[in-house]
Amino acid sequence: MSQQDELDAVRRSLDELARKVEQLERRTAPQPPERARPAAAQPLPMVAIPDAPYDSALWTDSDDEGLGARGRRAP
């Protein structure tokens, strides 16, 4: 048997081993029961967000995060 024939035989054996390992992993992987799936697995419905600007009254008396309270000055 030539060296090339031996290398081909090793490659075929490794490919077969990889296929067997994948089959074994699929058979032994734990399968979650249908009722135990989290609700987050279900897609959420789309929510339309209007392009109209928000009412500025929504932001009255709000602080700008990271910038501090309005009307105050940094030391």
N, C-alpha and C positions, 0 to 999 in steps of 0.2 A: 504494500500500500504506500503510495507516495505521500509526501508531506502535505500537498494540497488536498488530497483525498481525506487525510486525517483532519485537517483544519475544517473542511466542509462538514465532516461528521460531527465535530465538536460544535460548530455553529448550529447545526440541526438539533443537536441534543440540548443546547442552551435555549434555543427557541421553544422547543417542546417543554422544557422545564419552566420557562417564563409563562407559557400558556397554562400549565398545570397550577402554578402558584396563583395566577389570576382567578382561575376557577375555584380554587380552594378559598381564596379571600372572599369571593362573592358568596360562596355557600356558608361561610362561618361568620360573616359580618352580621352584627346584631341589627335586626329589623324592628323599627319602632312600630307599635300597634297603631292602627288608623286613628283611634280615639285619643291617643296621647300626643298627636301633633299639635304644636302651638298654634294659636289663632293667627299669629303673625305670618304663618306660611300662606295664608290666603291673601290674594292681592287686595289692596285697599281701593275703593272707588276714587276716580279722579275728581278733584275739586277745582272748579273754575275760579280764577282770580281775576277780578275786573281790572281793566287798564286805567280806570278813572282814579284821580288822585284821592287820597284819604282826606277826611275832614280834619282840619288842623286842630279842632277842639279835642280830638283824641289824645293829642300830645301835650295838652295844657298841664302844667305842674309836674312834668316828667323830667327826670335827670338824664343827661347824656352819659351813657355808660363809658367809663374810661376818661371822661372829660370833666367829671365833677358836677356839682349842682349849678344850675343857671344862676347868674347874678353874683356868684362868688368869684373871688380872685385868688390866684395861687400866691403863696407867700413869696 
